[in-house]
Amino acid sequence: MVETVRESLAGTLKEIDKLSQEMFAQLSSQPVKPAKVDLKQLSRLNLLDSKLARELEEMRMHQQRQSVINTLEEDIMALENTIQDSLHTLQAASNDVDKMATEAESAEKRTKEAREADIPTQFLLEYAQKLAAFTHAPPSVTKDTQQPPQLAQLKVPFPTESNMRRGALFQAQAEEELSLQVGESREITSQEKEANYNGTSTNYTQLNTQNDMQALDGDGDVTFDLLD
């Protein structure tokens, strides 16, 4: 079994301690003058002192190397943590890329199917009939027509301003305006609400109808303005 530096240093210290005790015991047993010292013991003590110095220097070098090793271990742990974080990031990115690729393939498939699919003729005809009612003026309208026909009966496929004004929000606004007119001292009756709502709605309907009439241009096309 290989002896470590720490064990070798501990053994040398024990030998020095034992030899020192023997030398002090020998000196204490002799008269004060003259004192005799064993030369073999002195030579042995000198050898042990040199050995102790070498072992201490070796211990210092081992401690320095151990400090370097500890620093390298900490760096390795930090690098491993960084690698783990990078692997997690790469895994998440890979999952996102796979998801995007799947969505792209699905979108490409739907686009290809839409390009190759034929639109039913009946659907086109029905859609054209809906648009024809308000994109062009009736056949009876000419450039010399002074009073264009009433367009209120056209069933536009989108809500017009007059339809919106006849909704619940407009009714609530009309009731608020009526409350400001009569004051807050008394409750508004249902007859007053109905009369005020019908009158305001009729005014707005007439105004919107006039605006729709003015939408006829010189070529007979009709345009409609929606609410902002």
C-alpha positions in Angstrom: 0.0 0.0 0.0 1.4 3.4 -1.0 2.0 5.8 1.9 0.5 9.2 1.5 2.3 12.4 2.2 0.1 13.1 5.2 0.9 9.7 6.7 4.6 10.1 6.0 4.6 13.6 7.6 2.8 12.3 10.7 5.3 9.4 11.0 8.3 11.8 10.8 6.8 14.1 13.5 6.3 11.1 15.8 9.9 10.0 15.4 11.2 13.6 16.0 9.0 13.8 19.1 10.2 10.4 20.5 13.8 11.2 19.8 13.5 14.7 21.4 12.0 13.2 24.6 14.8 10.6 24.8 17.4 13.3 24.4 15.8 15.6 27.0 15.5 12.6 29.4 19.1 11.7 29.0 20.2 15.3 29.6 18.1 15.7 32.7 19.5 12.5 34.3 23.1 13.8 34.0 24.7 16.4 36.2 24.6 19.9 35.0 28.3 20.0 34.3 29.6 18.5 32.1 26.6 17.4 29.9 27.1 14.7 27.4 24.9 14.3 24.3 24.8 11.2 22.2 26.2 12.0 18.7 24.1 9.3 17.1 20.9 10.9 18.5 22.0 14.3 17.1 22.7 12.8 13.7 19.4 11.1 13.7 17.6 14.3 14.7 19.4 16.1 11.9 18.2 13.5 9.3 14.7 13.7 10.6 14.7 17.5 10.4 15.8 17.3 6.8 13.2 14.7 6.0 10.5 16.9 7.7 11.5 19.9 5.5 11.2 17.8 2.4 7.8 16.4 3.4 6.5 19.9 4.3 7.6 21.2 0.9 5.9 18.2 -0.8 2.8 18.9 1.3 2.8 22.5 0.1 3.0 21.4 -3.5 0.2 18.9 -3.0 -2.0 21.6 -1.4 -1.4 23.9 -4.4 -2.2 21.1 -6.8 -5.4 20.3 -4.8 -6.4 23.9 -5.0 -6.0 23.8 -8.8 -8.0 20.6 -8.9 -10.8 22.1 -6.8 -10.9 25.1 -9.2 -11.0 22.9 -12.2 -13.8 20.8 -10.6 -15.9 24.0 -10.1 -15.3 25.0 -13.7 -16.3 21.6 -14.9 -19.5 21.7 -12.8 -20.3 25.2 -14.3 -19.6 23.9 -17.8 -21.9 20.9 -17.2 -24.7 23.1 -16.0 -24.2 25.3 -19.1 -24.3 22.2 -21.3 -27.4 21.0 -19.6 -29.1 24.4 -20.1 -28.0 24.4 -23.7 -29.4 20.9 -24.2 -32.7 21.9 -22.7 -32.8 25.0 -25.0 -32.0 22.9 -28.0 -34.7 20.3 -27.1 -37.3 23.1 -26.8 -36.2 24.6 -30.1 -36.3 21.2 -31.7 -39.9 20.7 -30.4 -40.9 24.2 -31.7 -39.3 23.5 -35.1 -41.1 20.2 -35.3 -44.4 21.9 -34.4 -43.8 24.6 -37.0 -42.9 22.0 -39.7 -46.0 20.1 -38.9 -48.2 23.2 -39.1 -46.4 24.3 -42.4 -47.0 20.9 -43.9 -50.7 21.0 -42.9 -51.0 24.6 -44.3 -49.3 23.5 -47.5 -51.7 20.6 -47.8 -54.7 22.8 -47.3 -53.4 25.3 -49.8 -52.8 22.6 -52.3 -56.3 21.2 -51.8 -57.8 24.6 -52.1 -56.0 25.3 -55.4 -57.0 21.9 -56.8 -60.6 22.1 -55.5 -63.2 23.4 -57.9 -65.7 26.0 -56.6 -69.2 24.9 -57.3 -71.0 26.8 -60.0 -74.2 27.0 -58.0 -72.3 28.7 -55.2 -70.9 31.3 -57.6 -74.3 32.0 -59.1 -75.9 32.5 -55.7 -73.1 34.8 -54.5 -73.3 36.8 -57.8 -77.1 37.2 -57.3 -76.5 38.6 -53.8 -74.0 41.1 -55.0 -75.9 42.1 -58.1 -78.7 43.6 -56.0 -76.6 46.4 -54.7 -73.5 46.6 -56.8 -75.3 47.9 -59.9 -78.4 50.0 -60.4 -81.6 48.4 -61.6 -82.0 48.1 -65.4 -84.7 50.8 -65.4 -82.2 53.5 -64.2 -80.5 55.5 -66.9 -78.2 58.5 -67.0 -81.3 60.7 -67.5 -83.2 59.4 -64.5 -83.9 62.2 -62.1 -85.3 60.2 -59.2 -83.6 56.9 -58.7 -85.8 54.1 -57.3 -86.0 53.4 -53.6 -83.1 51.3 -52.4 -84.4 50.6 -49.0 -85.9 47.3 -50.0 -82.5 45.9 -51.1 -81.4 43.1 -48.7 -77.7 43.9 -48.4 -75.6 41.0 -47.1 -74.0 43.2 -44.4 -75.6 45.5 -41.8 -76.2 49.0 -43.0 -76.1 52.1 -40.8 -79.9 52.3 -40.6 -80.1 48.7 -39.4 -77.4 49.4 -36.7 -79.2 52.5 -35.5 -82.4 50.5 -35.0 -80.5 48.2 -32.5 -80.5 48.1 -28.8 -77.6 50.6 -28.5 -79.5 53.3 -30.5 -82.6 52.7 -28.4 -80.7 53.2 -25.2 -79.1 56.4 -26.6 -82.6 57.7 -27.6 -83.9 57.0 -24.1 -80.9 58.9 -22.6 -81.5 61.9 -24.9 -85.2 61.9 -24.0 -84.3 61.8 -20.3 -82.1 64.9 -20.8 -85.0 66.7 -22.6 -87.7 66.0 -20.0 -85.3 66.2 -16.9 -84.9 63.7 -14.1 -87.8 64.9 -12.0 -90.3 62.3 -13.4 -90.2 58.8 -14.9 -90.5 58.5 -18.7 -93.5 56.6 -19.9 -93.4 53.8 -22.4 -95.5 55.9 -24.9 -92.9 58.7 -24.8 -90.1 56.2 -25.3 -91.8 54.7 -28.3 -92.7 58.0 -29.9 -89.1 59.4 -29.4 -87.5 56.2 -30.7 -89.8 56.0 -33.8 -89.3 59.6 -34.7 -85.5 59.5 -34.3 -85.2 56.2 -36.1 -87.4 57.5 -39.0 -85.2 60.6 -39.3 -82.0 58.5 -39.5 -83.6 56.1 -41.9 -84.6 59.0 -44.3 -81.2 60.5 -44.0 -79.5 57.1 -44.8 -81.9 56.6 -47.7 -80.9 59.9 -49.2 -77.3 59.1 -48.8 -77.8 55.8 -50.5 -79.6 57.6 -53.4 -76.6 59.9 -53.8 -74.3 56.8 -54.2 -75.4 56.3 -57.8 -72.6 57.5 -60.1 -72.7 58.4 -63.8 -72.1 54.7 -64.9 -75.0 53.4 -62.9 -72.8 51.8 -60.1 -73.9 52.0 -56.5 -71.5 52.3 -53.5 -72.3 52.2 -49.8 -70.5 53.8 -46.9 -70.3 51.8 -43.7 -69.9 53.1 -40.2 -66.3 53.8 -39.1 
